[in-house]
Amino acid sequence: LVIVWQADSLAEVFTMSHDQKKSLKRHKRSAMKSGLILSILGPLYTVAGGIMGLPLAQCVDLAPW
């Protein structure tokens, strides 16, 4: 998310067209929404999936140590 955000911000500096700037701002917003969804639903799915016995939830390791 941080890399996409910074790349969009850098591209926004060098972009001249108003439509391109609007497109970059839309992309930044959608990247932020996706990052929030992943950071909220990922751990929630891991915890709830582990309780319900879903096999995919066991593949996610939030604390690798």
Predicted model as a PDB file, atoms N, CA, C, CB and O in Angstrom, pLDDT in the B-factor column:
MODEL        1                                                                  
ATOM      1  N   LEU A   1       0.822  -1.193   0.000  1.00 74.00           N  
ATOM      2  CA  LEU A   1       0.000   0.000   0.000  1.00 74.00           C  
ATOM      3  C   LEU A   1       0.863   1.253   0.000  1.00 74.00           C  
ATOM      4  CB  LEU A   1      -0.933   0.000   1.200  1.00 74.00           C  
ATOM      5  O   LEU A   1       0.581   2.214  -0.716  1.00 74.00           O  
ATOM      6  N   VAL A   2       1.909   1.235   0.803  1.00 79.00           N  
ATOM      7  CA  VAL A   2       2.783   2.404   0.893  1.00 79.00           C  
ATOM      8  C   VAL A   2       3.504   2.638  -0.432  1.00 79.00           C  
ATOM      9  CB  VAL A   2       3.805   2.229   2.033  1.00 79.00           C  
ATOM     10  O   VAL A   2       3.663   3.778  -0.868  1.00 79.00           O  
ATOM     11  N   ILE A   3       3.934   1.560  -1.064  1.00 84.00           N  
ATOM     12  CA  ILE A   3       4.637   1.697  -2.342  1.00 84.00           C  
ATOM     13  C   ILE A   3       3.700   2.246  -3.411  1.00 84.00           C  
ATOM     14  CB  ILE A   3       5.220   0.343  -2.789  1.00 84.00           C  
ATOM     15  O   ILE A   3       4.084   3.129  -4.177  1.00 84.00           O  
ATOM     16  N   VAL A   4       2.481   1.733  -3.469  1.00 82.00           N  
ATOM     17  CA  VAL A   4       1.506   2.219  -4.455  1.00 82.00           C  
ATOM     18  C   VAL A   4       1.173   3.674  -4.182  1.00 82.00           C  
ATOM     19  CB  VAL A   4       0.218   1.361  -4.430  1.00 82.00           C  
ATOM     20  O   VAL A   4       1.085   4.478  -5.111  1.00 82.00           O  
ATOM     21  N   TRP A   5       0.987   4.019  -2.917  1.00 78.00           N  
ATOM     22  CA  TRP A   5       0.658   5.402  -2.543  1.00 78.00           C  
ATOM     23  C   TRP A   5       1.780   6.365  -2.960  1.00 78.00           C  
ATOM     24  CB  TRP A   5       0.410   5.502  -1.016  1.00 78.00           C  
ATOM     25  O   TRP A   5       1.520   7.423  -3.533  1.00 78.00           O  
ATOM     26  N   GLN A   6       3.020   5.985  -2.666  1.00 85.00           N  
ATOM     27  CA  GLN A   6       4.142   6.844  -3.005  1.00 85.00           C  
ATOM     28  C   GLN A   6       4.341   6.950  -4.519  1.00 85.00           C  
ATOM     29  CB  GLN A   6       5.409   6.324  -2.349  1.00 85.00           C  
ATOM     30  O   GLN A   6       4.661   8.023  -5.031  1.00 85.00           O  
ATOM     31  N   ALA A   7       4.153   5.844  -5.230  1.00 85.00           N  
ATOM     32  CA  ALA A   7       4.284   5.879  -6.687  1.00 85.00           C  
ATOM     33  C   ALA A   7       3.215   6.774  -7.308  1.00 85.00           C  
ATOM     34  CB  ALA A   7       4.189   4.459  -7.269  1.00 85.00           C  
ATOM     35  O   ALA A   7       3.496   7.533  -8.236  1.00 85.00           O  
ATOM     36  N   ASP A   8       1.999   6.683  -6.799  1.00 83.00           N  
ATOM     37  CA  ASP A   8       0.928   7.547  -7.306  1.00 83.00           C  
ATOM     38  C   ASP A   8       1.203   9.015  -6.989  1.00 83.00           C  
ATOM     39  CB  ASP A   8      -0.423   7.127  -6.712  1.00 83.00           C  
ATOM     40  O   ASP A   8       0.941   9.890  -7.814  1.00 83.00           O  
ATOM     41  N   SER A   9       1.725   9.282  -5.807  1.00 82.00           N  
ATOM     42  CA  SER A   9       2.042  10.661  -5.443  1.00 82.00           C  
ATOM     43  C   SER A   9       3.152  11.221  -6.327  1.00 82.00           C  
ATOM     44  CB  SER A   9       2.451  10.743  -3.969  1.00 82.00           C  
ATOM     45  O   SER A   9       3.094  12.377  -6.745  1.00 82.00           O  
ATOM     46  N   LEU A  10       4.155  10.404  -6.609  1.00 86.00           N  
ATOM     47  CA  LEU A  10       5.235  10.834  -7.484  1.00 86.00           C  
ATOM     48  C   LEU A  10       4.732  11.054  -8.911  1.00 86.00           C  
ATOM     49  CB  LEU A  10       6.365   9.805  -7.475  1.00 86.00           C  
ATOM     50  O   LEU A  10       5.113  12.030  -9.559  1.00 86.00           O  
ATOM     51  N   ALA A  11       3.894  10.170  -9.393  1.00 84.00           N  
ATOM     52  CA  ALA A  11       3.334  10.324 -10.736  1.00 84.00           C  
ATOM     53  C   ALA A  11       2.442  11.564 -10.809  1.00 84.00           C  
ATOM     54  CB  ALA A  11       2.533   9.068 -11.135  1.00 84.00           C  
ATOM     55  O   ALA A  11       2.374  12.229 -11.843  1.00 84.00           O  
ATOM     56  N   GLU A  12       1.772  11.862  -9.719  1.00 81.00           N  
ATOM     57  CA  GLU A  12       0.896  13.035  -9.674  1.00 81.00           C  
ATOM     58  C   GLU A  12       1.701  14.336  -9.808  1.00 81.00           C  
ATOM     59  CB  GLU A  12       0.088  13.045  -8.362  1.00 81.00           C  
ATOM     60  O   GLU A  12       1.218  15.313 -10.379  1.00 81.00           O  
ATOM     61  N   VAL A  13       2.917  14.341  -9.284  1.00 83.00           N  
ATOM     62  CA  VAL A  13       3.765  15.525  -9.369  1.00 83.00           C  
ATOM     63  C   VAL A  13       4.150  15.803 -10.821  1.00 83.00           C  
ATOM     64  CB  VAL A  13       5.028  15.349  -8.503  1.00 83.00           C  
ATOM     65  O   VAL A  13       4.193  16.959 -11.244  1.00 83.00           O  
ATOM     66  N   PHE A  14       4.431  14.741 -11.586  1.00 83.00           N  
ATOM     67  CA  PHE A  14       4.900  14.912 -12.955  1.00 83.00           C  
ATOM     68  C   PHE A  14       3.780  14.880 -13.997  1.00 83.00           C  
ATOM     69  CB  PHE A  14       5.902  13.849 -13.273  1.00 83.00           C  
ATOM     70  O   PHE A  14       4.054  14.968 -15.194  1.00 83.00           O  
ATOM     71  N   THR A  15       2.534  14.756 -13.562  1.00 76.00           N  
ATOM     72  CA  THR A  15       1.411  14.689 -14.487  1.00 76.00           C  
ATOM     73  C   THR A  15       0.873  16.084 -14.752  1.00 76.00           C  
ATOM     74  CB  THR A  15       0.303  13.782 -13.935  1.00 76.00           C  
ATOM     75  O   THR A  15       0.701  16.872 -13.823  1.00 76.00           O  
ATOM     76  N   MET A  16       0.612  16.387 -15.991  1.00 76.00           N  
ATOM     77  CA  MET A  16       0.132  17.718 -16.366  1.00 76.00           C  
ATOM     78  C   MET A  16      -1.380  17.767 -16.574  1.00 76.00           C  
ATOM     79  CB  MET A  16       0.828  18.174 -17.624  1.00 76.00           C  
ATOM     80  O   MET A  16      -2.013  18.778 -16.270  1.00 76.00           O  
ATOM     81  N   SER A  17      -1.953  16.701 -17.081  1.00 83.00           N  
ATOM     82  CA  SER A  17      -3.373  16.702 -17.423  1.00 83.00           C  
ATOM     83  C   SER A  17      -4.246  16.607 -16.168  1.00 83.00           C  
ATOM     84  CB  SER A  17      -3.691  15.540 -18.374  1.00 83.00           C  
ATOM     85  O   SER A  17      -3.941  15.863 -15.237  1.00 83.00           O  
ATOM     86  N   HIS A  18      -5.315  17.365 -16.166  1.00 85.00           N  
ATOM     87  CA  HIS A  18      -6.239  17.358 -15.027  1.00 85.00           C  
ATOM     88  C   HIS A  18      -6.952  16.004 -14.908  1.00 85.00           C  
ATOM     89  CB  HIS A  18      -7.275  18.495 -15.171  1.00 85.00           C  
ATOM     90  O   HIS A  18      -7.189  15.519 -13.801  1.00 85.00           O  
ATOM     91  N   ASP A  19      -7.292  15.399 -16.054  1.00 87.00           N  
ATOM     92  CA  ASP A  19      -7.958  14.093 -16.031  1.00 87.00           C  
ATOM     93  C   ASP A  19      -7.047  13.004 -15.487  1.00 87.00           C  
ATOM     94  CB  ASP A  19      -8.429  13.718 -17.428  1.00 87.00           C  
ATOM     95  O   ASP A  19      -7.497  12.107 -14.773  1.00 87.00           O  
ATOM     96  N   GLN A  20      -5.769  13.084 -15.825  1.00 85.00           N  
ATOM     97  CA  GLN A  20      -4.817  12.102 -15.307  1.00 85.00           C  
ATOM     98  C   GLN A  20      -4.648  12.244 -13.799  1.00 85.00           C  
ATOM     99  CB  GLN A  20      -3.463  12.253 -16.003  1.00 85.00           C  
ATOM    100  O   GLN A  20      -4.523  11.249 -13.085  1.00 85.00           O  
ATOM    101  N   LYS A  21      -4.645  13.483 -13.318  1.00 83.00           N  
ATOM    102  CA  LYS A  21      -4.536  13.694 -11.873  1.00 83.00           C  
ATOM    103  C   LYS A  21      -5.750  13.140 -11.149  1.00 83.00           C  
ATOM    104  CB  LYS A  21      -4.374  15.182 -11.557  1.00 83.00           C  
ATOM    105  O   LYS A  21      -5.619  12.548 -10.078  1.00 83.00           O  
ATOM    106  N   LYS A  22      -6.938  13.328 -11.729  1.00 87.00           N  
ATOM    107  CA  LYS A  22      -8.151  12.768 -11.120  1.00 87.00           C  
ATOM    108  C   LYS A  22      -8.089  11.252 -11.093  1.00 87.00           C  
ATOM    109  CB  LYS A  22      -9.403  13.229 -11.881  1.00 87.00           C  
ATOM    110  O   LYS A  22      -8.506  10.626 -10.119  1.00 87.00           O  
ATOM    111  N   SER A  23      -7.568  10.660 -12.163  1.00 86.00           N  
ATOM    112  CA  SER A  23      -7.439   9.211 -12.228  1.00 86.00           C  
ATOM    113  C   SER A  23      -6.460   8.698 -11.174  1.00 86.00           C  
ATOM    114  CB  SER A  23      -6.987   8.780 -13.622  1.00 86.00           C  
ATOM    115  O   SER A  23      -6.706   7.668 -10.547  1.00 86.00           O  
ATOM    116  N   LEU A  24      -5.363   9.404 -10.980  1.00 84.00           N  
ATOM    117  CA  LEU A  24      -4.396   9.006  -9.956  1.00 84.00           C  
ATOM    118  C   LEU A  24      -4.978   9.126  -8.554  1.00 84.00           C  
ATOM    119  CB  LEU A  24      -3.136   9.853 -10.065  1.00 84.00           C  
ATOM    120  O   LEU A  24      -4.716   8.283  -7.695  1.00 84.00           O  
ATOM    121  N   LYS A  25      -5.763  10.166  -8.321  1.00 85.00           N  
ATOM    122  CA  LYS A  25      -6.388  10.317  -7.003  1.00 85.00           C  
ATOM    123  C   LYS A  25      -7.394   9.201  -6.748  1.00 85.00           C  
ATOM    124  CB  LYS A  25      -7.078  11.685  -6.887  1.00 85.00           C  
ATOM    125  O   LYS A  25      -7.502   8.703  -5.627  1.00 85.00           O  
ATOM    126  N   ARG A  26      -8.133   8.808  -7.788  1.00 89.00           N  
ATOM    127  CA  ARG A  26      -9.072   7.686  -7.655  1.00 89.00           C  
ATOM    128  C   ARG A  26      -8.314   6.406  -7.343  1.00 89.00           C  
ATOM    129  CB  ARG A  26      -9.911   7.510  -8.944  1.00 89.00           C  
ATOM    130  O   ARG A  26      -8.748   5.609  -6.511  1.00 89.00           O  
ATOM    131  N   HIS A  27      -7.190   6.212  -8.004  1.00 87.00           N  
ATOM    132  CA  HIS A  27      -6.391   5.013  -7.771  1.00 87.00           C  
ATOM    133  C   HIS A  27      -5.838   4.997  -6.345  1.00 87.00           C  
ATOM    134  CB  HIS A  27      -5.242   4.930  -8.790  1.00 87.00           C  
ATOM    135  O   HIS A  27      -5.804   3.947  -5.703  1.00 87.00           O  
ATOM    136  N   LYS A  28      -5.406   6.153  -5.852  1.00 87.00           N  
ATOM    137  CA  LYS A  28      -4.908   6.231  -4.477  1.00 87.00           C  
ATOM    138  C   LYS A  28      -6.009   5.882  -3.481  1.00 87.00           C  
ATOM    139  CB  LYS A  28      -4.355   7.635  -4.182  1.00 87.00           C  
ATOM    140  O   LYS A  28      -5.769   5.174  -2.503  1.00 87.00           O  
ATOM    141  N   ARG A  29      -7.216   6.383  -3.737  1.00 89.00           N  
ATOM    142  CA  ARG A  29      -8.343   6.068  -2.842  1.00 89.00           C  
ATOM    143  C   ARG A  29      -8.659   4.577  -2.854  1.00 89.00           C  
ATOM    144  CB  ARG A  29      -9.590   6.867  -3.248  1.00 89.00           C  
ATOM    145  O   ARG A  29      -8.887   3.982  -1.801  1.00 89.00           O  
ATOM    146  N   SER A  30      -8.675   3.974  -4.038  1.00 90.00           N  
ATOM    147  CA  SER A  30      -8.992   2.548  -4.111  1.00 90.00           C  
ATOM    148  C   SER A  30      -7.877   1.713  -3.461  1.00 90.00           C  
ATOM    149  CB  SER A  30      -9.200   2.116  -5.586  1.00 90.00           C  
ATOM    150  O   SER A  30      -8.159   0.680  -2.855  1.00 90.00           O  
ATOM    151  N   ALA A  31      -6.625   2.147  -3.580  1.00 87.00           N  
ATOM    152  CA  ALA A  31      -5.530   1.443  -2.910  1.00 87.00           C  
ATOM    153  C   ALA A  31      -5.673   1.540  -1.394  1.00 87.00           C  
ATOM    154  CB  ALA A  31      -4.171   2.016  -3.351  1.00 87.00           C  
ATOM    155  O   ALA A  31      -5.408   0.571  -0.682  1.00 87.00           O  
ATOM    156  N   MET A  32      -6.089   2.696  -0.903  1.00 87.00           N  
ATOM    157  CA  MET A  32      -6.285   2.859   0.539  1.00 87.00           C  
ATOM    158  C   MET A  32      -7.426   1.967   1.036  1.00 87.00           C  
ATOM    159  CB  MET A  32      -6.576   4.335   0.879  1.00 87.00           C  
ATOM    160  O   MET A  32      -7.313   1.336   2.087  1.00 87.00           O  
ATOM    161  N   LYS A  33      -8.508   1.919   0.285  1.00 90.00           N  
ATOM    162  CA  LYS A  33      -9.636   1.059   0.670  1.00 90.00           C  
ATOM    163  C   LYS A  33      -9.214  -0.407   0.690  1.00 90.00           C  
ATOM    164  CB  LYS A  33     -10.825   1.256  -0.297  1.00 90.00           C  
ATOM    165  O   LYS A  33      -9.560  -1.146   1.612  1.00 90.00           O  
ATOM    166  N   SER A  34      -8.466  -0.824  -0.329  1.00 87.00           N  
ATOM    167  CA  SER A  34      -8.013  -2.216  -0.382  1.00 87.00           C  
ATOM    168  C   SER A  34      -7.087  -2.538   0.784  1.00 87.00           C  
ATOM    169  CB  SER A  34      -7.299  -2.496  -1.709  1.00 87.00           C  
ATOM    170  O   SER A  34      -7.186  -3.612   1.377  1.00 87.00           O  
ATOM    171  N   GLY A  35      -6.200  -1.625   1.112  1.00 84.00           N  
ATOM    172  CA  GLY A  35      -5.302  -1.836   2.244  1.00 84.00           C  
ATOM    173  C   GLY A  35      -6.047  -1.945   3.560  1.00 84.00           C  
ATOM    174  O   GLY A  35      -5.717  -2.785   4.397  1.00 84.00           O  
ATOM    175  N   LEU A  36      -7.040  -1.109   3.745  1.00 86.00           N  
ATOM    176  CA  LEU A  36      -7.836  -1.181   4.969  1.00 86.00           C  
ATOM    177  C   LEU A  36      -8.623  -2.478   5.055  1.00 86.00           C  
ATOM    178  CB  LEU A  36      -8.786   0.001   5.049  1.00 86.00           C  
ATOM    179  O   LEU A  36      -8.709  -3.093   6.118  1.00 86.00           O  
ATOM    180  N   ILE A  37      -9.191  -2.889   3.938  1.00 86.00           N  
ATOM    181  CA  ILE A  37      -9.950  -4.140   3.931  1.00 86.00           C  
ATOM    182  C   ILE A  37      -9.036  -5.316   4.275  1.00 86.00           C  
ATOM    183  CB  ILE A  37     -10.620  -4.363   2.556  1.00 86.00           C  
ATOM    184  O   ILE A  37      -9.399  -6.180   5.073  1.00 86.00           O  
ATOM    185  N   LEU A  38      -7.848  -5.342   3.665  1.00 81.00           N  
ATOM    186  CA  LEU A  38      -6.916  -6.435   3.959  1.00 81.00           C  
ATOM    187  C   LEU A  38      -6.438  -6.421   5.400  1.00 81.00           C  
ATOM    188  CB  LEU A  38      -5.726  -6.362   3.036  1.00 81.00           C  
ATOM    189  O   LEU A  38      -6.287  -7.476   6.017  1.00 81.00           O  
ATOM    190  N   SER A  39      -6.200  -5.232   5.940  1.00 83.00           N  
ATOM    191  CA  SER A  39      -5.684  -5.164   7.310  1.00 83.00           C  
ATOM    192  C   SER A  39      -6.760  -5.463   8.349  1.00 83.00           C  
ATOM    193  CB  SER A  39      -5.088  -3.793   7.574  1.00 83.00           C  
ATOM    194  O   SER A  39      -6.441  -5.855   9.472  1.00 83.00           O  
ATOM    195  N   ILE A  40      -8.024  -5.283   7.992  1.00 85.00           N  
ATOM    196  CA  ILE A  40      -9.107  -5.582   8.932  1.00 85.00           C  
ATOM    197  C   ILE A  40      -9.632  -7.002   8.747  1.00 85.00           C  
ATOM    198  CB  ILE A  40     -10.249  -4.581   8.761  1.00 85.00           C  
ATOM    199  O   ILE A  40      -9.763  -7.751   9.715  1.00 85.00           O  
ATOM    200  N   LEU A  41      -9.931  -7.369   7.503  1.00 81.00           N  
ATOM    201  CA  LEU A  41     -10.531  -8.676   7.261  1.00 81.00           C  
ATOM    202  C   LEU A  41      -9.528  -9.826   7.316  1.00 81.00           C  
ATOM    203  CB  LEU A  41     -11.209  -8.674   5.927  1.00 81.00           C  
ATOM    204  O   LEU A  41      -9.911 -10.956   7.622  1.00 81.00           O  
ATOM    205  N   GLY A  42      -8.259  -9.565   7.029  1.00 77.00           N  
ATOM    206  CA  GLY A  42      -7.260 -10.629   7.077  1.00 77.00           C  
ATOM    207  C   GLY A  42      -7.141 -11.270   8.456  1.00 77.00           C  
ATOM    208  O   GLY A  42      -7.328 -12.479   8.592  1.00 77.00           O  
ATOM    209  N   PRO A  43      -6.834 -10.484   9.471  1.00 80.00           N  
ATOM    210  CA  PRO A  43      -6.754 -11.070  10.820  1.00 80.00           C  
ATOM    211  C   PRO A  43      -8.105 -11.597  11.316  1.00 80.00           C  
ATOM    212  CB  PRO A  43      -6.224 -10.034  11.803  1.00 80.00           C  
ATOM    213  O   PRO A  43      -8.161 -12.598  12.029  1.00 80.00           O  
ATOM    214  N   LEU A  44      -9.182 -10.921  10.935  1.00 82.00           N  
ATOM    215  CA  LEU A  44     -10.512 -11.391  11.354  1.00 82.00           C  
ATOM    216  C   LEU A  44     -10.799 -12.763  10.762  1.00 82.00           C  
ATOM    217  CB  LEU A  44     -11.609 -10.387  10.927  1.00 82.00           C  
ATOM    218  O   LEU A  44     -11.307 -13.645  11.453  1.00 82.00           O  
ATOM    219  N   TYR A  45     -10.475 -12.948   9.477  1.00 78.00           N  
ATOM    220  CA  TYR A  45     -10.677 -14.243   8.845  1.00 78.00           C  
ATOM    221  C   TYR A  45      -9.798 -15.310   9.481  1.00 78.00           C  
ATOM    222  CB  TYR A  45     -10.394 -14.154   7.354  1.00 78.00           C  
ATOM    223  O   TYR A  45     -10.227 -16.452   9.647  1.00 78.00           O  
ATOM    224  N   THR A  46      -8.577 -14.945   9.837  1.00 77.00           N  
ATOM    225  CA  THR A  46      -7.667 -15.910  10.448  1.00 77.00           C  
ATOM    226  C   THR A  46      -8.205 -16.395  11.791  1.00 77.00           C  
ATOM    227  CB  THR A  46      -6.275 -15.293  10.628  1.00 77.00           C  
ATOM    228  O   THR A  46      -8.180 -17.590  12.085  1.00 77.00           O  
ATOM    229  N   VAL A  47      -8.686 -15.464  12.595  1.00 80.00           N  
ATOM    230  CA  VAL A  47      -9.213 -15.838  13.913  1.00 80.00           C  
ATOM    231  C   VAL A  47     -10.528 -16.590  13.769  1.00 80.00           C  
ATOM    232  CB  VAL A  47      -9.409 -14.591  14.795  1.00 80.00           C  
ATOM    233  O   VAL A  47     -10.694 -17.670  14.335  1.00 80.00           O  
ATOM    234  N   ALA A  48     -11.462 -16.021  13.015  1.00 81.00           N  
ATOM    235  CA  ALA A  48     -12.771 -16.664  12.867  1.00 81.00           C  
ATOM    236  C   ALA A  48     -12.649 -17.982  12.092  1.00 81.00           C  
ATOM    237  CB  ALA A  48     -13.759 -15.715  12.151  1.00 81.00           C  
ATOM    238  O   ALA A  48     -13.337 -18.953  12.407  1.00 81.00           O  
ATOM    239  N   GLY A  49     -11.775 -18.016  11.081  1.00 79.00           N  
ATOM    240  CA  GLY A  49     -11.582 -19.247  10.317  1.00 79.00           C  
ATOM    241  C   GLY A  49     -10.961 -20.344  11.151  1.00 79.00           C  
ATOM    242  O   GLY A  49     -11.289 -21.518  10.981  1.00 79.00           O  
ATOM    243  N   GLY A  50     -10.065 -19.974  12.051  1.00 76.00           N  
ATOM    244  CA  GLY A  50      -9.476 -20.964  12.948  1.00 76.00           C  
ATOM    245  C   GLY A  50     -10.495 -21.546  13.905  1.00 76.00           C  
ATOM    246  O   GLY A  50     -10.458 -22.736  14.216  1.00 76.00           O  
ATOM    247  N   ILE A  51     -11.399 -20.709  14.370  1.00 82.00           N  
ATOM    248  CA  ILE A  51     -12.445 -21.174  15.277  1.00 82.00           C  
ATOM    249  C   ILE A  51     -13.424 -22.087  14.550  1.00 82.00           C  
ATOM    250  CB  ILE A  51     -13.190 -19.984  15.893  1.00 82.00           C  
ATOM    251  O   ILE A  51     -13.881 -23.086  15.105  1.00 82.00           O  
ATOM    252  N   MET A  52     -13.745 -21.737  13.293  1.00 83.00           N  
ATOM    253  CA  MET A  52     -14.695 -22.535  12.514  1.00 83.00           C  
ATOM    254  C   MET A  52     -14.034 -23.737  11.841  1.00 83.00           C  
ATOM    255  CB  MET A  52     -15.360 -21.666  11.462  1.00 83.00           C  
ATOM    256  O   MET A  52     -14.727 -24.576  11.266  1.00 83.00           O  
ATOM    257  N   GLY A  53     -12.723 -23.830  11.904  1.00 79.00           N  
ATOM    258  CA  GLY A  53     -12.019 -24.966  11.332  1.00 79.00           C  
ATOM    259  C   GLY A  53     -11.841 -24.894   9.824  1.00 79.00           C  
ATOM    260  O   GLY A  53     -11.732 -25.929   9.166  1.00 79.00           O  
ATOM    261  N   LEU A  54     -11.810 -23.697   9.270  1.00 75.00           N  
ATOM    262  CA  LEU A  54     -11.600 -23.546   7.833  1.00 75.00           C  
ATOM    263  C   LEU A  54     -10.137 -23.829   7.491  1.00 75.00           C  
ATOM    264  CB  LEU A  54     -12.005 -22.123   7.365  1.00 75.00           C  
ATOM    265  O   LEU A  54      -9.242 -23.329   8.172  1.00 75.00           O  
ATOM    266  N   PRO A  55      -9.878 -24.622   6.447  1.00 77.00           N  
ATOM    267  CA  PRO A  55      -8.492 -25.019   6.165  1.00 77.00           C  
ATOM    268  C   PRO A  55      -7.593 -23.866   5.700  1.00 77.00           C  
ATOM    269  CB  PRO A  55      -8.488 -26.095   5.117  1.00 77.00           C  
ATOM    270  O   PRO A  55      -6.392 -23.880   5.973  1.00 77.00           O  
ATOM    271  N   LEU A  56      -8.145 -22.885   5.013  1.00 70.00           N  
ATOM    272  CA  LEU A  56      -7.321 -21.787   4.516  1.00 70.00           C  
ATOM    273  C   LEU A  56      -6.809 -20.903   5.657  1.00 70.00           C  
ATOM    274  CB  LEU A  56      -8.116 -20.945   3.520  1.00 70.00           C  
ATOM    275  O   LEU A  56      -5.752 -20.287   5.525  1.00 70.00           O  
ATOM    276  N   ALA A  57      -7.527 -20.833   6.754  1.00 66.00           N  
ATOM    277  CA  ALA A  57      -7.119 -19.999   7.883  1.00 66.00           C  
ATOM    278  C   ALA A  57      -5.849 -20.522   8.542  1.00 66.00           C  
ATOM    279  CB  ALA A  57      -8.237 -19.921   8.909  1.00 66.00           C  
ATOM    280  O   ALA A  57      -5.131 -19.754   9.183  1.00 66.00           O  
ATOM    281  N   GLN A  58      -5.564 -21.789   8.400  1.00 66.00           N  
ATOM    282  CA  GLN A  58      -4.357 -22.352   8.992  1.00 66.00           C  
ATOM    283  C   GLN A  58      -3.111 -21.994   8.193  1.00 66.00           C  
ATOM    284  CB  GLN A  58      -4.483 -23.859   9.100  1.00 66.00           C  
ATOM    285  O   GLN A  58      -1.998 -22.082   8.710  1.00 66.00           O  
ATOM    286  N   CYS A  59      -3.285 -21.593   6.945  1.00 69.00           N  
ATOM    287  CA  CYS A  59      -2.149 -21.241   6.090  1.00 69.00           C  
ATOM    288  C   CYS A  59      -1.580 -19.862   6.428  1.00 69.00           C  
ATOM    289  CB  CYS A  59      -2.569 -21.278   4.625  1.00 69.00           C  
ATOM    290  O   CYS A  59      -0.424 -19.576   6.118  1.00 69.00           O  
ATOM    291  N   VAL A  60      -2.374 -19.021   7.052  1.00 65.00           N  
ATOM    292  CA  VAL A  60      -1.953 -17.661   7.359  1.00 65.00           C  
ATOM    293  C   VAL A  60      -1.260 -17.646   8.706  1.00 65.00           C  
ATOM    294  CB  VAL A  60      -3.153 -16.689   7.351  1.00 65.00           C  
ATOM    295  O   VAL A  60      -1.816 -18.104   9.704  1.00 65.00           O  
ATOM    296  N   ASP A  61      -0.048 -17.121   8.732  1.00 64.00           N  
ATOM    297  CA  ASP A  61       0.735 -17.038   9.957  1.00 64.00           C  
ATOM    298  C   ASP A  61       1.029 -15.568  10.231  1.00 64.00           C  
ATOM    299  CB  ASP A  61       2.057 -17.871   9.849  1.00 64.00           C  
ATOM    300  O   ASP A  61       1.913 -14.982   9.607  1.00 64.00           O  
ATOM    301  N   LEU A  62       0.288 -14.972  11.163  1.00 62.00           N  
ATOM    302  CA  LEU A  62       0.447 -13.553  11.445  1.00 62.00           C  
ATOM    303  C   LEU A  62       1.668 -13.249  12.303  1.00 62.00           C  
ATOM    304  CB  LEU A  62      -0.783 -13.031  12.123  1.00 62.00           C  
ATOM    305  O   LEU A  62       2.180 -12.130  12.285  1.00 62.00           O  
ATOM    306  N   ALA A  63       2.135 -14.237  13.048  1.00 64.00           N  
ATOM    307  CA  ALA A  63       3.319 -14.066  13.892  1.00 64.00           C  
ATOM    308  C   ALA A  63       4.309 -15.186  13.532  1.00 64.00           C  
ATOM    309  CB  ALA A  63       2.942 -14.099  15.436  1.00 64.00           C  
ATOM    310  O   ALA A  63       4.246 -16.269  14.113  1.00 64.00           O  
ATOM    311  N   PRO A  64       5.213 -14.938  12.591  1.00 60.00           N  
ATOM    312  CA  PRO A  64       6.094 -16.009  12.094  1.00 60.00           C  
ATOM    313  C   PRO A  64       7.163 -16.474  13.073  1.00 60.00           C  
ATOM    314  CB  PRO A  64       6.763 -15.553  10.853  1.00 60.00           C  
ATOM    315  O   PRO A  64       7.823 -17.479  12.810  1.00 60.00           O  
ATOM    316  N   TRP A  65       7.355 -15.799  14.167  1.00 58.00           N  
ATOM    317  CA  TRP A  65       8.389 -16.245  15.100  1.00 58.00           C  
ATOM    318  C   TRP A  65       7.783 -17.253  16.002  1.00 58.00           C  
ATOM    319  CB  TRP A  65       8.990 -15.081  15.908  1.00 58.00           C  
ATOM    320  O   TRP A  65       8.461 -17.781  16.883  1.00 58.00           O  
TER     321      TRP A  65                                                      
ENDMDL                                                                          
END                                                                             
